[in-house]
Amino acid sequence: MTTIDTKNAARDAARAAFLPVIDHIRHHREIETSAKEELGMKARPRRRAPIEPPDTVPVLSLVALGDGSHTLRYADERTPPIRR
């Protein structure tokens, strides 16, 4: 085993040993964000912003049927000529 292989194996072992600890710190809400930042962890928002539903619906068209294949075309309800 080369020196590089030994180093890589040691790094992988350290990562495997510390990953559960890092996950615990990352997800534990009682640990302050500032303490996490001191450890070099990125601050993450406590809650995701909700994603609003779109105002329009997609339009789906069946263009062709083949042997085991279908060709579909979809477009936005407001702009049907712009197809994907």
Secondary structure, DSSP 8 states (H G I E B T S, - for coil): --HHHHHHHHHHHHHHHHHHHHHHHHH-TTS-HHHHHHTT-----SS-------SS-EEEEEEEE-SS-EEEEEEESS-TTSB-
